[in-house]
């Protein structure tokens, strides 16, 4: 047998989301993935930008050559204007997961402890595995990451290299980190010397409530801000970015020189053409998408109230792609409900897969519904099938 490195030997199959052995039945309505609705993606504009690129001899020549490690200058400048930071702080990445992995490899020493959301986006734990499996779960409340809980653990002697959170329209818990907590988390990081890894792919997708902003994050030299075009232009681009403190830019560039070198020049060139075509084009794409997601979130919430009255504690989403209802009847077995629902032709993510600590299963009585890529008719039908899976059948 070929010898393996200690790193590769130590990587188990990624934990989270559905059981690897589960296969949805044919015709099942899938409320599984936080992906953009196909009709929200600017396919016509993408086709035009692609054609324009290949007709422009100089631009096409540049697009098939190496890119600067930090990314195309025009794209970085556009991102920097939206983030209100110096372009020198922007590094273009191969999507959000790549940004998370670069962040972990840059600031988390092997075997260190990292504070994480509980419930947590499982993908971050996959990224974290390259450095450590030691985590400190921090509850996510209605107003986001429990900064006071973390402060208490630190005061009691806990030591962490970083804290990870999704501050806007949390995956899976819907919550957005309050303005007070944004400042409080940054102050805690500056006082104790750890980094905050801010994972923010849903930020643009607000359709209710008040914009909370990212100034508290981008003004600190202890915050790594990760974002991506995945939820707005589509995951297939694999284009995202890091907003880094200036002292981390060169370490990140040196690191990726040993890994991927740079993000695809072709995809950067097309995305750059798209977002810089005029000052308002990207905002228009986002507005159109949020109108669609507002409607679909409303349809799903209304259907649950109408067809399963009292079955769930529900907070209507203010943005993002997920609903995180909690079962109110403690006698209902969430696993058995999932199996019956799947047999009825509707599948979703079970809350237990998002628990930061597998021993605690703090989120086991929650369900995560992803509504973004399902039509209103599909959402209504999904809830009808779910209702039929409850004890006693449809209510």
C-alpha positions, -999 to +999 in steps of 0.1 A: +000+000+000+013+035-009+023+055+022+001+085+030+011+118+047+000+123+082-024+150+070-041+129+044-044+099+069-060+122+094-087+135+071-120+116+076-149+118+052-164+153+055-190+155+083-222+174+078-253+177+056-270+144+046-257+109+053-235+099+025-255+067+020-288+086+016-301+090-019-333+110-025-361+091-042-369+099-078-391+130-081-384+142-046-385+180-041-351+189-027-349+217-002-312+208+003-288+234-011-283+271-007-278+277-044-290+306-066-322+302-086-313+296-122-336+324-133-318+348-109-285+344-127-277+369-156-273+343-183-277+367-212-252+392-198-228+364-192-230+353-228-225+389-240-195+394-217-179+361-228-184+369-265-170+404-260-139+390-243-130+367-271-135+394-297-111+417-279-077+405-290-056+420-262-081+411-235-084+375-248-046+372-249-044+383-212-072+359-202-053+328-212-021+339-194-011+338-158-028+362-134-012+382-107-015+362-075-038+388-059-061+389-089-070+411-118-065+448-109-099+460-122-117+433-104-099+440-071-106+477-075-143+471-080-144+448-050-125+473-029-150+501-037-179+479-025-160+469+007-147+504+012-111+493+016-078+498-002-075+475-032-041+463-018-061+444+009-081+424-016-070+389-028-092+371-054-098+335-045-113+303-060-146+308-043-155+311-006-142+277+005-108+285-009-109+318+010-117+299+043-089+274+037-064+301+030-075+320+061-071+288+083-037+279+068-024+315+074-035+321+110-043+288+127-014+268+140-017+230+137-035+217+168-048+251+179-083+257+191-108+277+170-141+290+183-170+282+159-207+289+155-230+263+170-249+254+148-220+256+123-217+256+085-201+222+081-179+234+052-159+255+076-151+224+096-138+208+064-116+237+058-104+237+094-094+200+092-063+210+073-050+225+105-069+213+136-100+195+148-100+213+182-130+236+183-148+257+210-185+257+201-202+291+206-241+293+205-257+313+178-286+332+193-314+353+176-289+381+172-260+359+161-227+346+176-228+347+214-199+371+221-206+371+258-203+333+259-170+334+242-158+362+265-167+341+295-148+311+282-117+333+275-119+348+310-120+312+324-087+304+306-096+292+271-072+301+244-081+303+207-063+311+175-094+323+157-132+327+159-154+318+129-189+331+122-214+338+094-226+373+104-254+379+079-283+355+073-264+327+091-262+292+075-281+274+089-296+295+117-308+326+097-296+350+124-276+382+117-250+394+141-262+426+157-242+459+153-233+458+190-220+422+187-200+430+156-180+456+175-179+435+206-164+405+188-137+427+171-128+443+205-126+408+221-102+396+193-080+427+196-079+423+234-070+385+233-050+384+201-070+360+180-083+365+145-120+366+135-128+347+102-159+364+089-177+342+063-202+365+045-216+350+012-253+360+019-247+396+028-261+411-004-293+390-002-312+412+022-349+416+015-362+429+049-348+446+080-319+470+084-285+467+067-258+462+094-227+468+074-192+455+076-172+485+087-165+470+121-148+440+104-129+459+077-115+485+101-097+459+123-063+442+117-077+411+135-104+403+110-102+382+078-134+389+057-143+361+032-169+366+004-178+352-029-198+356-061-213+321-056-247+332-043-252+361-067-235+351-100-233+314-095-211+288-078-196+275-111-174+306-114-153+297-084-145+334-078-145+350-044-123+373-024-106+380+009-104+414+026-072+411+046-054+432+072-024+446+053+000+425+073-016+393+061-016+400+024+020+389+017+017+357+039-015+347+020+002+354-014+033+333-003+010+305+008-011+303-024+022+303-044+026+268-029-010+258-037-030+272-066-009+302-077-039+323-088-076+322-097-085+314-133-076+343-156-105+335-179-132+335-152-117+367-136-117+384-170-154+376-176-165+385-141-146+417-142-164+426-175-197+418-159-194+438-127-177+468-143-200+472-173-217+500-155-220+513-119-254+497-113-254+465-132-245+442-102-269+460-079-296+452-104-288+415-104-289+415-066-322+434-065-338+410-089-326+380-069-337+393-036-372+400-049-374+364-060-361+351-026-384+373-007-414+358-025-402+322-020-394+327+017-428+341+022-445+313+004-427+287+025-434+304+058-471+308+049-474+272+038-459+259+070-483+281+091-513+270+070-506+233+066-487+226+098-501+251+123-481+251+156-457+224+144-427+247+143-412+278+159-406+300+129-388+333+124-395+348+090-361+353+071-349+388+064-326+376+037-304+347+027-314+314+014-325+293+044-353+288+069-344+272+103-377+261+120-377+242+152-401+213+160-424+223+189-435+187+198-407+170+217-424+136+211-416+138+174-384+120+164-366+143+139-348+113+122-380+093+118-398+124+104-370+129+079-373+093+067-411+096+063-408+129+045-382+115+021-405+085+014-433+111+007-410+129-018-395+159+001-360+161+014-343+187+035-312+190+058-316+176+093-305+200+120-283+175+137-257+177+109-250+213+118-242+207+155-206+219+161-203+192+188-216+158+175-220+147+211-243+175+220-266+176+189-277+211+200-296+216+168-312+182+163-348+195+166-343+220+138-348+215+101-330+235+074-351+243+044-333+259+014-359+277-007-339+297-032-340+273-062-376+260-057-406+276-073-436+287-052-456+257-065-428+234-055-426+249-020-463+245-014-462+209-026-431+203-005-449+214+027-480+193+017-457+162+015-440+171+048-474+175+065-483+140+054-452+127+071-462+140+105-478+115+130-515+113+120-509+126+085-517+160+071-530+184+096 
